[in-house]
Amino acid sequence: MTVAAVMRLTRLSLVLGLPLALASLGAIGCTEWRNATELPPSESGPMGLPCDVDQILSPCRACHGAVPTQKAPMSMVSYADLVAPSPSDHTKTVAALSVERMANTTDPMPPTPSKPVPAADQATFAAWVKAGMPTGSCQAPTGPDPLNAEPTCTSGQTSFVDEGSTMAPGEACIACHTARRGPRFTFAGTLYPSGHEPDDCEATNVSGAQIIITDANGVDQRALVPNSVGNFSWRTTIAMPYTARVVYNGKTRAMVTPQKSGDCNDCHTQSGDNDAPGRITLPY
């Protein structure tokens, strides 16, 4: 934890009359993560989409995640989701209806005030659907494992925001919120591009990634999307223990051991001393 973080938590502890130990709870059930290429096929996540298609759909999954809702009644995470009949029109696949909604100026998807899907991306997606929605996969990961990278703040940007969704990237969110009596989360953490980023470093270059939470019954519950500094959170209680995986550019990095604590940054620290080898990182 940085000096600034310690000072902030110390100040808050004095104000609230709470022991500082609450802000640095011990690691509970930490784990390592592995790339999908190191895992059996059953653990490598819902692939099957070509990389360019997967990237185009990535922003859509903030609503159309692994679990359908009343607001977004279809999932758009896996190949099977895209080729399934649309809940609103069973004569069309989810993918085919998506092509129409992306191009619709009166009833667009995503809805206003969100920005429309770029024309080039619309054309790419429509061409894939017209070609019969062939399956695909990305190339095997290349380059060094980001957990082996030297300690650095990749973005070069540091945040000391004291409240809101962009506060304290890298710090133990749930422990801090317990000490500060802030909003309660079931899951909260920060996704980084490399494995040893310091506390308060903004992860500005993880756009398009998702953290997919799977409950004790093996059901994908939610695809969490990191915000502008890499933070993600979710309040819903699920069946424990859970597992999680990071999906990015058609590649997957998966949690090896089921966990009961959702305070991700309490385990995944810069030093890698809390039984996890380092930060939650993008697959490579």
C-alpha positions, 0 to 999 in steps of 0.5 A: 500500500502506498504512503498516500493510501496509508495516510488516507486510511489512517486519517479516516480511521481516526475520524471514524474511531475504527482500528486501522487493521480493518483497512488492511484485512488479511488475505482470505483464500487467495489464488493464482490465475492461468491463461486459457492455453494452460487450462483444460478446454472445460475451464477456458471460457465461452469462446468460439467468436472471431476476435474482431466480432468479440471486440465489437460486442465487448461494450454491449456486454455491460448490459448483455452479460452472461445472465439475461435481465428484464432490461437486456433479455439476451446474453451476447457473451458466447458464440452460442448466445449469438446464434440462438433465436432472439427472445423478441423475434424467434425467426431471427438469431440474436446476431441477425437482430443485432445487425438491424438494431445497430443500424436502426436510427429510430430504435438504435442499439445501444440506445441513446445517449450511448454512442452508436457502434462505429460504421466500420464495426457495423460493417464487419459484424454484418459481414460475419452474420451474412457469411453464416456466422463462422466460428473462430478463435484468436491466436495463441497468446504471445509475449511475456506473461504480464505477471513477470513484468517489472513493477511499474505504473503502465499508464503513468497516471495516478489517482487520489480521488477520495470517493466514487467508482474511480477511487483508489485503484489497486487498493482493497475495496471491500476492506476500505468500504468496511472501514469507511462505512461506504457502499457494500460490494460482493465483488470489487477490484482492479484489472491491470495490464501487468502484474505489479502495478502500484496502488492508486495507479490508473489502469487506463488501457484495459478497455474491452476486457471483462471479468466473468463471475461464475457461481458455485453451481458453475453458472456464469452470473455476470460479466463485469466491465472495468471502468476508466481506471480499471475498477470493477464492482458488483453488489449481488450475492451469489452462491459461494465459492465462486470462480472468475475469468478475464476475457480480452481479445478472444483470450482468457485468464482464469482463476484456478481455485474457487474463492469465498472473498470478493475483495479482489485487491486484498489478495492481488497486490503489487508485491504478490505477497498475499498468496496471489502472484500479483495483480489481476491481469489481462490474458497475454 
